[in-house]
Amino acid sequence: VIDMPSIDEDAILDLYRTGKPIFIVEQNNGYLWPNFRKVLFAKESFIDTQNLFPVNLTNSDGIHYVHSGTYSELVSHYGLNATRLSEKILKTLKK
């Protein structure tokens, strides 16, 4: 787990080059995910996306709409609480 409050190109490249699955989890509309990709495409000659998994509030259409609710209700709804996130990660890794 790495907390990345800003874009750290060296950390992104180091993570990617491990070849391990990387889950980019953020409680917003996906700021880190496009920047993660931007760094990789600028610095790597070939990008294998098989081990890159964004988890944020955007849906498959790229739309970000947050419903009303408590913080706990919202993170649960969007799969960002500990239980739902760990379930998603385990399910993804078993594929």
Secondary structure, DSSP 8 states (H G I E B T S, - for coil): ----SS--HHHHHHHHHT-S-EEEE-SSS-SHHHHHHHHHHHH-SS--GGGEEEESSB-TTS-B------HHHHHHHTT-SHHHHHHHHHHHHH-
